[in-house]
């Protein structure tokens, strides 16, 4: 049977009959079949003209696009496109094995990083590996998420749909006559970020994106609520991905340095350009593409607020969407749950790009890892049945359901630690019942039953300062021995093995085989569940700070990073409130004394329990407990892109 779209449904003769019927796409059991030769595929490159001149040389930047497509596209077959646009093809490489592109003497690609080409080209797709503007073989200057980064990739989608120009290496115009124009973007970290950004422009022809551990707004990558994670992040990253001589883009990097405004940590027009949720170049309200997102809930590089805020905007707009959330750090799902990932991704692209009516959208919307290699499915994220449990700090250091007596307070100082910065997270969470001048800690009784946190906790504090501002940290901490994914250790939750598995077809230059991994775990007695930070003067606005009047109480509220986490029976849950965090902040402690009105403070925790069960989650305390006196936690992982 042949469909009007050029798709053949394999019958009794199966794939063998289909090969005689090429050029046609072959479908069996709801997915495309590998009927096209990978070895014989066309490998070429073109330069797509972008609308911008980011390096200011008087010419529009041209974007290098490396292409592999079935040879049958020379005989009338039209195929959709899977695209990975990246700034990393000639510096850090892609994937767990840091693969780079390899070219022949004519400049055509003979090796594409990752498995996408090996697997999908035989199934009737073209794969495009696009060099982001200012990187590898593309013109221009990278801008750490700014307009040139995004609009250069958007131009490739426009070219695939006949709306932009492209040229061969000798300058001849070239059209993408071999494609249907239907495009899907995929990629991890910066690559997935570009997918988010291009989708937020509303470009037609981009049918779906698969952002993996991706940024949705670059302000949130660099800082939270006025508290900086890193100094000079924007020019540093632009310099890292740019392998041209440093002087070529020095002026652009100087503008990035000025625009990010490290002196204040504020949000401004510079950051609005690289905000894909509500920005000047992209906006989630423009998204036409469906979205299959993946994120590690313990990713401390691209933190979970990127996914959570993006997902909420997609949901509000009613975008077709699907999500996987793992307990890992900044790790690709190909290296966490490989077989299931490849199978699900295959069905997703077939449904969205070949328009095959398989069951991928009838599956539960969310796959959630709740413990090492323990996966569940649910109808959406956060869990639709989750309800907010309001926990309140007590004057006696407990955390429970009842508010403290009126007038009860606690005090700490946003003080420097041993190295002049703030205090390490291990110090903040160790010995939770002991008095420490740089933190307050409130601990629940042993939990009488297990529950699951699903969503974004919120800190609500009533504070007064003896100075104009303070850096505030809120930590939600689980005390109880358990075996957990070792997301803070080497590999961010995975260990790479020597064995391989193969997905797709290979050539001598480009094999489809990759080293397998296994989950790396750690048995520990404490785990930080959720983290959040706020510069108190940014309590009402990220762009217009309002210093506090000393001695006056103010309400401050901020969200922590989103989480999925099982709170186990017998464990204790704690709220730790402190000043500058040495592991995750680059701020200088203000030295301000912070007084917390306990009766006016709380933390909201989204918990999956029935309404009638919420009041039983926190039981009365019995006996005494001091908790671990020494907690050694690794510092924030080195930035991995």
Secondary structure, 3 states (H helix, E strand, C coil): CECCCCEEECCCCHHHHHHHCCCCEEEECCEECCCCCCCCCEEEEEEEECCCCCCCCCCCCEEEEEEEECHHHHHCCCEEEEEEEECCCCCCCECCCCECCEECCCCCEEECCCCHHHHHHHHCEEEEEEECCCCCCCCCCCCCCCHHHHHHHHHHHHHHCCCCCEECCCCCECCCCCEEEEEEEEEECHHHHHHHHHHCCCCCCEEEEEEECCCCEHHHHHEECCEECCCCHHHHHHHHHCCCCHHHHHHHHHHHHHHHCCCCCCCCHHHHHCECCECCCCEHHHCCCEEEEEEECCCCCCCHHHHHHHHHHHHHHCCCEEEEEECCCCCCHHHCCHHHHHHHHHHHHHHHHCCCCCCCCCCCCEEEEEECCEEEEECCCCCCCCEEEEEEECCCCEEECCCCCCCCEEEEECCCCCCCCCECHHHHHCCCCCCECCEEEEECCCCCCCEEEEECCEEEEEEEECCCCCEEEEEEEEEEEEEEECCCCCCCCEEEEEEEEECCCCCCCCCCEEEEEEECEEEEEEEEEEEEEEEHHHCCCCCCCCCCCCCCCEEEEEECCCEEEEECCCCEEEEEEECCECCCCCCCCCCCEEEEEHHHCEEEEEEECCHHHHHHCCCCCCCCCCCCCCCCCCCCCCCCC
